[in-house]
Amino acid sequence: MDSSFWIVVAVVLALVVAGYAAVLLVRVFRARRLLLDAGVPLQSKALFWAAVVYTVSPVDLIPDPVYLDDVGVLLLALRALHSAAARSGAGREELKG
């Protein structure tokens, strides 16, 4: 196999992971907007902002062609926001969107 094949595969994988990170960022913003009035603890709101800052920050645990660390941070923030909303009584159907 030619080395250009592996370059194409690496670029496609990087684009797929970057797209997934973008989708997660949109989901985190949507969940954050829904949780503004939900009585969510300050710790969960701070976690949201930390995830957003980490995602857009040029400083990463893993260099930016690999977005696995960004995706992981966004997944943790999204899970924390959903569980905090569930504990505070926010409707589940509002958070799924």
N, C-alpha and C positions, 0 to 999 in steps of 0.2 A: 504494500500500500504506500502510496505517495505521501510525503509529509504535508502537502497542501490539503489532503483529506482530513488529517488530524487537526489542522488549523481550522478548517471549516466546522468540524465537529465541536471543537472547543468554543468557537464563536457562537454557534447555535446554542450550546448548553449555557453559556454565559448570558445570552439574550433571554432564554427561557427563565433562568433564575432571576434575572433583573425584572422581567415582567411579573413574576410571582411576587417579588418584593414590592413592586408598585401596586399590585392588587391588594396586598396586605396593608400597605400604607393607607390606601383609600378606605379599607374596612376599618382600620383603627381610627381614622378621622371621622368616619360615619358613626362609629360607636361612641367616640368622644362627644360628638355633637348631641347625640341622644342622651348622654349621661350628664349633661350640664346641669339639669334640674333634678337629677335623680337622687340627690343626697349621698353621692358616692364619697367615701373618705378621701381626704387630701392625699394620702399615700398612693392611692390608685391613680389619681389625677397626675401626680408627680411622675409616676411610672410611665404614663402616656407621654408626657413631655420629654422624659429622658429617652424613650424609644425613638421619638421623632428627631431629636437632636443627634442621637447616635446614627440614625439612618442617613441623614443628610451631611453628617460630619465627614471630612476627608480622613480623619483618624479612625482606623478600624483595627480589630484584632487580626483579621485576615485581609490582605490587600483587595482593593475594590473589583478587580475582574471576577472575584468569587464573592457572591453576596450571601453566603450561607450564614454568616454571623448577623447580618442585617435582618435576614428573614427570621432567624431565631429570636432576636430581640423583639421584633414586631409580633411574632406569635405569642411570646410571653406577655407582652403588654395587652394584646387583644384578649387573651385568656383571663388576665387579671381584671380587665375592665368588665368583661361579661360576668365573671363571678361576683365582682363587687356590686354590679347592677342587680344581679339576682338576689343577693343578700339584702340590698336596700329596698327591694320590692318593685323594681322596674319590670315592665312587661316583657316577657321573652319574645313575643312576636315583633316588638319594636327593634330588638337587638339583632334579629336574624338578617335583616336587609342589608 
